[in-house]
Amino acid sequence: MTGKLAQYQRIVVKIGSALLVDLETGVRRAWLESLANDLAAICQRGGELIIVSSGSIALGRRQMSTHDMTLSQRPLKLEESQAAAAIGQIALGRVWSEVLGAHGIEVGQVLLTLGDTEERRRYLNARDTIGQLLQWSSVPIINENDTVATNEIRYGDNDRLAARVASMMDADLLVLLSDIDGLYTAPPGSDPNAELLEVVDAITPAIEAMAGESASLISSGGMRTKIAAAKIATQAGTEMVIASGKVAHPLAQLDQGARSTWFAASSNPINNRRRWIAGTLETSGSITIDDGAIKALRSGKSLLPAGVTDLHGAFFRGDTVLILDSSGETIGRGLVEYDFEDAKKALGRSSDELTQLLGENYRSVLIHRDDMVIE
């Protein structure tokens, strides 16, 4: 490929279930083979690829619908989704091995749970494993481990998983192949005046307000999850594009300038540790701070207990918490130095008061600047 994609060395491509699987006919083989041709072209010019592929639950429910016809017509219970994933993941891995193997490309399957990217040690282990596959010129095929994930401890969509992987692996570009060709000012299906945004330089509240929801029975994401993915990826220095996957050779068409929405990467990407903090999806509570503290944080200082006005949650030292302004808007997140009960005692107190309350060895900051990301 010699067009728009030629400048990117490491690319993460996310494919949704609705593109990959038809509940009546199974894998959309012809489409997948056309995508495999595009992927092979990137590999042949020396690019590195990571695929985040949905489809295991959809394939499993189709296969098992021969035993229960209702499985293809209704939402699944949690245990049904997990069982369908166990069956469908085998088929999903096999089909990727076949279509990329036809081009001489080895694939490696990596199943991730939320904890694999939320917990620092597991995050580093996952990064090393995927990195080794890339060193071997293999293509990692990544999916959420739906067989063991529950509603409380799962991503729930592969858009944000893909963004987390792109951030973790220092990818140059994240491609979200979708059933829509980009972000519109309004839902194009219901508003004939909706306009495609070709470039998004920054994700503002107005941009977030344009997002809709998924309309597909077998899709878990929607435009909102794609905007959330864009925030994670661009903050880490990765560009992102939403493009149509409903056409044959979708990457080749994108390379030649097909309609799409490009999200610009931050000009000041955060470092590795802060990148992990910024991409954390699960938080354990929130800390509300006053205007003086906000000014201090934005000038690069740590958060002191004196600037805190309120606390919520049940966090412990080392947990990730949201940092809120007085109106409840999120201005950042960080790793807290106090358990909730101690933080509650320290709320709004000066250094002298904290010495008397907690002793000489108290921690002077509630969130250290090195453990914090301000939006």
Secondary structure, 3 states (H helix, E strand, C coil): CCCHHHHCCEEEEEECHHHHEECCCEECHHHHHHHHHHHHHHHHCCCEEEEEECCHHHHHHHHHCCCCHHHHCCCCCHHHHHHHHHHHHHHHHHHHHHHHHCCCCCEEEEEECHHHHHCHHHHHHHHHHHHHHHHCCCEEEEEECCCCCCCCCCCCCHHHHHHHHHHHCCCCEEEEEECCCCEECCCCCCCCCCCEECEECCCCHHHHHCCCCCCCCCCCCCHHHHHHHHHHHHHCCCEEEEEECCCCCHHHHHHCCCCEEEECCCCCCCCHHHHHHHHCCCCCEEEEECHHHHHHHHCCCCECHHHEEEEEECCCCCCEEEEECCCCCEEEEEECCCCHHHHHHHCCCCHHHHHHHHCCCCCCCCECHHHEEEC
